[in-house]
Amino acid sequence: MEAISEEFKKRLGDIGGRLPDGTPKLRLVFGEDCRRPHGKLAGTHKYLDPDTGKPYPFWILEMWVPPELCGSRESWPYDLFGTYPADCGMDCCNHGFWGIKTPIVSPNWEFLPINESVIQSIERKQFMDIQFSMLDEKARLEALDTHLSEREKNADAKSLEDYIELSDHYFANKEGEDNADNRIFVFPEHIQPNAKGIREPVGRPTI
């Protein structure tokens, strides 16, 4: 997969901030190329489709997570993940942990190329995430309730729109639709089934 341009990497740093060494705290990785770096899972794909078991074939936005949010050294699963994040300064860890922030896909989970529109969408999401993080618990719950209500309202509106469209199609093509499921299939003469010993119908249906 084509590498992310230096310009877009710089934009991600402007959007999400940078580590002390200047590394952006946001980065884009391609699902099929992204693998775990340490432990027993080293070399395995990091992001798998739960339905197919295959790596995601699209870009994924990752965010850097400080090691203190990864749990204590005592509780870290060294056998699976190997080195404790704070002890690895390579790009795979940067003394922390790279976790998923959001997949870069269309509403139908289709691949999207990295372009200016995608970068602007990432910028908007980062802004909304920051605004949300500044709310207290009550305000967050209210915001979530509002969001869910809007989604349900939009879903109901879409269901009604689909129903009207389906009804319009049916009444515009009523005769054909009514007869579509009532046709009788007739075998051609040369592949008539062997019906000996079976009570045969009177006459032969035609279309």
N, C-alpha and C positions, 0 to 999 in steps of 0.2 A: 504494500500500500504506500502511496506517495506520502513523503514526510510533511509534517506541518511546517509552514514557512516561519522564518525567524520573526517576521512582522506580526503574525498571529500569536506566536509565543510571547512576544513583548506585550501584546494587547491583553493576553491572559494574566500577565503579571500586573498590569495596570488595573485589571478588574478585581483580581482576588488577592493582591498583595504578594510580597516576596519574602523568602527566607533570608537569613543574615548573609548568605553567600550570593544573593541575587536571584536564586532559582524561583520561578513563579510558583505560587502555592496551588495553582490550577494547571492541569496538563491534559492533553488529549492523547489517548492510546487507542489502538485498533484492537477490537476484541480477539481476532484470530492470532494476533501477534503478542498479546499481553500474557506473560507467564509468571508464575510465582518464583521468587529468587532463592529461597532458602528452605532448609529442612527436608522432610520426606516428600513434601509437595513440590519441591524445586523442579521447574521445567513443565509443570502441569498448567493448563490454561486457567487463568484467574476468573474469567467470567463465562459461565456456561448457561446455555438455554436449558431450563429444567425439563422441558418437554422432549427435547432431542438429545440432550447430553453433549451437544456440539458447541464450540465457542461462538459467541455472538459475531455476526458478520457486519459490524458497523462500529463507528467511533463511540468512545465512551469518555465522558469528562470525569477526571479524577481530581480529588482535593487532598492536600497534605494534612494529615492528622498528627498532632503532637503526641509523643510517646506516652505521656501521662494519661491520655485517653484510651490507651491500648491495654490498660490493666497493669498490675504490678509485675516486677520481674519474677516474683515467686509464683504467680498464677499464669505466667505466659506459657503457652503450649510449645515448648522448644522442639519436641519430637516432630510436630507437624510443620511449624513455621520457622524453625531454626533460630537464628540470631534475634535477640531482643531488639526492637526497632531503634532505640536510642544508640545502640552500639554499631550500627551500620551507616557509614557516611557516603556510600555509593549512591548513584542515581536511583537505584531501585528502592531506596528507603529514605535517604537524606536525613538520617537521625530521627525518623518518624515512620509513619505508615501512609501509603497511598490507598485511599478508599474511593469507591464510586460516589459521584455526586449526581450524575444523570446520564442516561444514554442519549446519544444524538440520533434521534430517529423521527420519522413523521408520525402523525397520530395513529397510523396503521402499523407502526413498528417497521418501517421501511428505511433502508439506507439513505443517508443524506451526506452529500459532500461537504467538506469544510470550506465555507465561503463567508463573505461579509455578513450575510443574513444570519448565519449560525452564530457568529461571534457576537452580533448584536443581541440575539436571543439569550446567549450565555450572560451577557452584561445585564439584561433585564432580570433574569432569574437571580443573579447574585444580589442585585439591589433589593428584590422582593424578599430574599432569604435574610438579608441584613435587617430590613424593616421588621420582619416577623420576629427575629431574635430579640428585638428591643421591646417587644410587648411583654406584659406580665402574663401570668398563667390564665387569668380570667379572659383577658383580651385575646389570647391565642385561641382559647376554646370558642369564643364568639366568632373569631375570624374563620375557624374551621367549620363551624356550623353554617355560617353564611356561604362559604365556598361549597359545602355539600348541598345546601338548598339550591344554589344556582345550578349545580350539576344535575340535580334531580329535575329541576324545572326545564333545563335544556333537553334532558333525556325524554321527558314527557312531550315536549314540543316536537322533538324529532320523531317520536313514535306516532304522534297524531299526523304529522306531515307524511310519514311513510304510509299510514293507513289511508289517508285521502288519495295519495298517488296510486296505491294499489286498487282502491275502489274505482277511481276514474278510469284506470286501465281496464278493469273488469267490465264496467258498463259500456265502455267504448268498443269492447271486443267480446260482448256477452255470448253471442251465438257460438263463436269458435271456442271460447273457454269452456262453455257448458258441454260441448261435444268432445272436447279434448280427452277427457278421462273415461268416455263411454264407448270408445271404439273397440271392436273385437279383432284380435289378431288372428289371422288365418295362415296356417302353414302352406307354403307352395306345394303343388301336387307332388314334386319329386322328393319332398322330405316330410310327407305325411306321417305322423306317429302311428305305431302299431297299436290299434285299438281293439284287437280281437278279444272277445270275452267281456268287453265293456259295453254297456247299454249306450247306443249311439243316439245323438239328438236327431230329431226330425228335421229334415232340410239342412241347408248349409248357410250359415250367416255370411253376409256380404257387407263390404264397406261402401 
